[in-house]
Amino acid sequence: MSASEIEESYGALFNQSRVLVGRFLLEELSGGLTNRNIKIETPQGKFVARISSNESTFLAIDRDSEFHNSKIAAAAGIGAQVFDYFPGQGMLVIGYLEGHTYDSQRVRSNLDRIATACRTLHGAEPFQREFNMFDIQQNYLKIVLDKGFKIPGDYQSFATEVKHLKRVLAVNAQPLVPCNNDLLPGNFIDGGEKIWLIDYEYSGNNDRCFELGNIWSEAVLEIDALEELVTHYFEGERPEQFARAWLYAVMAKYGWTLWASIQDAISTIDFDFWSWGMEKYEDCKGLLSSPRYKEMLELALK
């Protein structure tokens, strides 16, 4: 969207904010798959308005929790400052963080710093809700089936194995910590001295190994990168935690496949959600059928 189109579409909403007064630069930021992110410069400073739609309720996004948890992340010094929130109108206004976002290569080159950033977030005050991919996957599946959305033909053939995976991960379950749960490469902002974590749409208290496994999965890295990330995070080799992170990555791929199915059906954003989801699904099937899968199940139980 051009600056004039942004002003025409959202100007009335911006006018309600106490910090978006006297705006002189409007720029749509790239990367948002469930909302629009608008960079706004005003005499008071630089801000980002996150504009969401009501359709995000299909995706297990709770905007009130996003607002609440964003404030906790900001207080912990790992997220952007929160300035305004307009419940029911789909706008959250946060500070603009100077720095550059990551791609997969930069994730691979900064695993030690990413581990430090995650430990900072995970040490914050508890978030408002819990995030459990096993439960979310079931909710997504109900939506997909009820609405008649597309789904891979053999998707439900893995249901029994997923139930077994859930039981295995419950054996040595760790205390839940506040997690972002959606740390794609683009949700890291490197400010030089430290890495910021942004976008708390899916934030909630979760097993820290889901966070680590999902980072690895979304960056599409080799398995040695996950082992390195886990070692940095726990400040020493922890084979059983490495296994848990790997298994959670498998579950993440399985669950996000249905996220893509829903987005393919409802989103107005110009993005090939179906192909994105099928790539996740094919990866998931490959991991579930690999010899390493059974090895990881056994290792996670130690």
Secondary structure, 3 states (H helix, E strand, C coil): CCHHHHHHHHHHHHCCCCCCCCCCEEEEECCCCCEEEEEEEECCEEEEEEEECHHHHHHCCCHHHHHHHHHHHHHCCCCCCEEEEECCCCEEEEECCCCEECCHHHHHHCHHHHHHHHHHHHCCCCCCCECCHHHHHHHHHHHHHHHCCCCCCCHHHHHHHHHHHHHHHHHCCCCCEEECCCCCHHHEEECCCCEEECCCCCCEEECHHHHHHHHHHHHCCCHHHHHHHHHHHHCCCCHHHHHHHHHHHHHHHHHHHHHHHHHHHHCCCCCCHHHHHHHHHHHHHHHHCCHHHHHHHHHHCC
